Amino acid sequence: MKWFVVIIFNTIAGDIFIFHEPAFDDRKTCLVTLWESREAVKRKLLEEYGEPMPIESINCLSEEVIKKVLKNEMVDSVNHT
């Protein structure tokens, strides 16, 4: 199972950014790398969005959990349109 850094922004839409690279073999390694690379993470987000985004939370999630969350988000999106 792979683990990825996931950022949830404090926006009306609840935007999510998933770092697909690097992928980690376990949560602990992901969290340690996230902590050690926090400045690089901030730079990448600034590069992607062009401005600082309000971060709600940052975590390392398994690929399985990410798929479940995204699947539920898609179902909710369809049900609300």
Secondary structure, 3 states (H helix, E strand, C coil): CCEEEEEEECCCCCCEEEEEEEEECCHHHHHHHHHHCHHHHHHHHHHHHCCCCCEEEEEEEEHHHHHHHHHHHHHHHHHCC
